[in-house]
Amino acid sequence: MLYLYGDESNTPGADKIWAVGFLFTTTPTIHMQNIQKIRKECGYEKRELKYSSTDYSQILYAVRLIDYFLLTEDIYFKILIKDNLFSNKDYFEDNHYGLDKKDMAYVSAYAELCRSISPEKYEQHKKLLNIDDKGFQGNVILPTFLKQKDTTIVQVYRRDSKNRAKNGEFTGVSNMIQATDFLTGLILSFADVHRKILTGAEKHKNIYRKALLSKCPGIAEKCKMKANYYWPSFEYQKINVFYWKKICLAK
């Protein structure tokens, strides 16, 4: 079984640039235990890891998590980035699910990314998904939608990324979804390097960029090579970024 943990960054179908991401593995229990160990070593057992957070004390844990991700076998991350400049939401105007165009963009992006992850590539035949639980309609219908679009999926669970055990520590699934949230937001920020920072609320995110820069040689140069997408290339590469643009056919 291939186990996937999904989350998004920014508001799909609404923000100028947004993304959905999956952290996935065939051995989730091992990684859950190791991530929990890193949490304890960093003194971050009971606080949420989130890229958009202004809690600077999470930086040590975040850097350790990045190290673990890049150096560990059988844990992967894949992200799909969308730019609304090249996204025609009218494509989703008519649908059988009663969703608005924004929510249809959301569920369709998840399906697009999910189908691109083949379990056979990892010597598996089926996929089991855990998606961060949100209250909007697109998220509610997402399990049914994904199972209809991808026959390799056996089940999709909506999980609360803030779920804790009785001792106040986050559960294994919560740790995986929080790691997905962090990686999705972080990689999206590199794809969005050309957007000017206009408010103080955005400035704290530079700290997380610098944390990754210090651990991944050559990543800054890759970011500067293209205006619209970021495709990292370094040792232990496990991050894939996809950027879809509207195809202009010659008349």
C-alpha positions in Angstrom: 0.0 0.0 0.0 1.2 3.5 -0.8 0.1 6.0 1.9 -0.5 9.6 0.9 -1.0 12.7 3.1 -2.4 15.8 1.4 -2.8 19.5 2.1 -2.9 22.7 0.2 -1.3 26.2 0.4 -3.2 29.4 -0.2 -6.8 29.2 -1.4 -7.1 27.0 -4.5 -9.0 28.7 -7.3 -9.0 32.0 -5.5 -5.4 33.2 -4.7 -3.1 34.3 -7.5 -0.8 31.3 -7.0 -1.7 28.2 -5.0 -0.7 24.6 -4.7 -1.7 21.1 -3.4 0.9 18.7 -2.2 1.2 15.0 -1.1 3.8 13.5 1.2 3.8 9.8 0.6 5.5 6.5 1.7 5.0 2.8 1.9 6.2 2.7 5.6 4.3 5.4 7.4 4.6 4.0 10.9 8.4 4.3 10.8 8.3 7.9 9.7 5.7 8.8 12.2 7.8 7.5 15.0 11.0 9.2 13.7 9.2 12.5 13.2 7.8 12.3 16.7 11.3 11.7 18.0 12.6 14.8 16.2 9.7 16.8 17.7 10.8 15.8 21.2 14.5 16.5 20.6 13.5 20.0 19.4 11.1 20.5 22.3 8.2 21.0 19.9 5.9 18.2 21.0 2.7 20.2 21.6 2.9 23.0 19.0 1.7 22.9 15.5 4.1 22.9 12.5 2.7 25.2 9.9 4.4 27.2 7.2 2.2 30.2 7.6 2.8 30.3 11.4 4.8 33.2 13.0 6.1 30.8 15.7 9.8 31.2 15.1 10.6 28.5 17.7 9.5 26.0 15.0 12.5 26.7 12.8 14.8 24.2 14.5 12.2 21.5 14.1 11.4 22.5 10.5 15.1 22.4 9.5 15.5 19.0 11.2 12.4 17.8 9.4 13.8 18.9 6.0 17.0 17.1 6.8 15.1 14.0 7.6 13.0 14.2 4.5 16.0 14.7 2.1 18.2 12.0 3.6 15.6 9.3 4.3 14.6 6.5 2.0 11.0 5.8 1.1 9.4 9.2 1.9 8.5 11.4 -1.0 6.8 14.7 -1.7 5.1 15.9 -4.9 3.4 19.3 -5.4 1.2 20.8 -8.1 1.3 24.6 -8.4 -1.3 26.6 -10.2 -1.3 30.2 -11.3 -4.7 31.8 -11.7 -3.3 33.9 -14.5 -3.3 30.8 -16.7 -6.4 29.1 -15.1 -9.8 29.3 -16.7 -12.2 28.6 -13.9 -15.1 28.8 -16.4 -14.0 25.3 -17.4 -15.6 24.1 -14.1 -18.8 26.1 -14.5 -21.0 23.1 -15.3 -20.5 20.1 -13.0 -22.5 17.3 -11.4 -21.4 18.0 -7.9 -23.1 21.3 -7.2 -19.7 22.9 -6.4 -18.7 26.5 -7.2 -15.9 27.0 -9.7 -13.3 27.6 -6.9 -14.1 24.3 -5.2 -14.1 22.5 -8.5 -10.6 23.9 -9.2 -9.6 22.5 -5.7 -10.9 19.0 -6.2 -9.7 18.8 -9.8 -6.1 19.8 -8.7 -6.1 17.1 -6.1 -7.3 14.5 -8.6 -4.7 15.7 -11.1 -1.8 15.4 -8.6 -3.1 12.1 -7.2 -3.3 10.4 -10.6 0.3 11.5 -11.3 1.5 9.3 -8.4 1.6 5.7 -9.5 1.8 3.1 -6.8 3.5 0.6 -9.2 6.5 2.9 -9.3 7.0 2.1 -5.6 6.2 -1.6 -6.0 2.6 -1.2 -4.7 -0.8 -1.6 -6.3 -3.1 0.6 -4.3 -3.1 4.0 -2.5 -4.7 5.1 0.8 -5.1 8.9 1.3 -5.3 11.1 4.4 -6.5 14.6 3.5 -6.5 17.6 5.9 -10.1 18.1 7.1 -11.6 21.4 6.1 -15.2 22.7 6.4 -15.8 23.9 2.8 -17.9 21.8 0.4 -15.0 20.9 -2.0 -13.2 19.3 0.9 -16.3 17.4 2.0 -16.9 15.9 -1.4 -13.1 15.3 -2.1 -13.0 11.6 -0.9 -15.9 10.6 -3.3 -14.5 12.7 -6.1 -11.0 11.2 -5.9 -12.2 7.6 -5.7 -14.2 8.2 -8.9 -11.2 9.7 -10.7 -8.5 7.3 -9.6 -9.2 3.6 -9.5 -6.0 2.8 -7.5 -7.4 4.5 -4.4 -8.9 2.2 -1.8 -10.0 4.8 0.7 -9.7 8.6 1.4 -9.9 9.8 5.0 -10.5 13.4 6.1 -8.2 13.9 9.1 -7.8 16.8 11.5 -4.2 17.9 11.3 -4.5 19.3 14.8 -5.7 16.0 16.3 -3.8 15.2 19.5 -3.4 12.2 21.8 -4.5 12.4 25.5 -1.0 13.6 26.6 -1.4 16.7 24.3 1.0 15.5 21.6 0.1 15.3 18.0 -0.8 11.9 16.5 1.2 10.2 13.8 -1.2 11.1 11.0 -1.3 14.8 12.2 2.5 14.9 12.1 2.4 13.7 8.5 -0.2 16.2 7.4 1.6 19.0 9.2 4.8 18.1 7.4 2.9 18.2 4.1 1.5 21.6 4.9 5.0 22.9 5.7 6.6 21.5 2.6 3.7 22.7 0.3 3.9 26.2 1.7 7.6 26.3 1.6 8.0 25.1 -2.0 5.2 27.3 -3.1 7.1 30.3 -1.7 10.0 29.5 -3.9 7.8 29.3 -6.9 6.4 32.7 -6.0 9.8 34.5 -5.5 8.9 37.2 -8.0 5.9 38.4 -6.1 6.8 41.5 -4.1 6.3 41.4 -0.3 4.1 44.3 0.6 3.1 43.6 4.2 4.9 42.7 7.4 2.8 39.6 7.7 4.6 38.0 4.8 8.2 38.8 6.0 8.4 36.0 8.5 8.2 33.5 5.7 11.7 34.6 4.5 13.1 32.8 7.6 11.9 29.5 6.3 13.2 30.2 2.9 16.6 30.9 4.4 16.4 27.7 6.5 16.0 25.7 3.4 18.7 27.6 1.5 21.2 26.7 4.2 20.4 23.0 3.8 20.0 22.6 0.0 23.0 23.8 -2.0 22.2 25.3 -5.4 18.5 25.8 -4.7 18.6 29.6 -4.9 20.2 29.5 -8.4 17.4 27.1 -9.6 14.8 29.5 -8.3 16.2 32.4 -10.4 16.3 30.4 -13.6 12.6 30.6 -14.4 10.0 33.3 -13.7 7.1 31.0 -13.3 8.2 27.7 -11.8 10.8 26.2 -9.5 12.4 22.8 -10.3 15.0 21.9 -7.7 17.9 19.7 -8.5 20.2 18.5 -5.8 21.3 15.3 -4.1 18.5 13.0 -2.8 16.1 14.8 -5.0 12.5 13.9 -4.2 10.5 17.1 -4.9 8.7 17.5 -8.2 7.0 20.8 -9.2 4.5 20.9 -12.0 3.4 24.2 -13.6 0.4 24.2 -16.0 0.0 27.1 -18.5 -2.8 27.7 -21.0 -1.7 26.3 -24.4 -1.8 29.0 -27.1 -2.4 27.4 -30.5 -1.2 29.1 -33.6 -3.9 30.4 -35.8 
